[in-house]
Structure formats: C-alpha cells, structure tokens
C-alpha cells in the first residue's frame, strides 16, 4: 500500500508498476437447507493477513422466494494469506482462511459452508 495525498486545486501524480499474473483460487460456497431457503441477501468480505479489506460486496443477486444454490467461481489475487467471511441477512455465516502461493499451477480450492 502507498499513501497518496491529493489536495484541492493541486496536481498529483503517481507511478504504479503492475505485476502480471497472480494466484488463482476456486471459491465454492454451499448453504445449509435453512440458510438456502430463508436468506435473501448474501454478503462477503475478503481480507488479507493484516485485516485490510480486499473485496466487500454481494456474492450473488437474490430473487425473492428462490432458495440459494451452491456458488462456484475461480478468482485471481496476489500471493498471500486471506480470509473470506460470508453472511446472510438471516444470520447464517461461514468463513475460510487460505494461502495463495506464487507460481502455483492449479487453483487453490476454498470451500465455505454457510450455516
């Protein structure tokens, strides 16, 4: 992380060097029958080893009265240690911690059971 100060009516520039690649992980989220039936919103929070927020948002859109179905996606992040917390509007929740290693050829499997 780099802190940048931007002031009103002043110019600011930042040089950023991006690294190609990253480490992949395959996220699978499963819901208990109660969580699948009763939940209307699913929110996820992905943090790094220092507790900084990496992603914060909704995992999937919900239509009223439609049970949640298992969700699977392959995503890419920088190598490191991460934690994902998933919670529904009814209080069901699940979490997982995982480590991504640079140069891995296969996605790291990450499974979260929301109960």
Secondary structure, 3 states (H helix, E strand, C coil): CCCCCCCCCCCCCCCCCCCCCCEEEEEEEEECHHHHHHCCCEEEEEEECCCCEEEEEECCCCCCCCCCCCEEEEEEECCEEEEEEEEECCCCEEEEEEEECCCCCCCEEEEEEEC
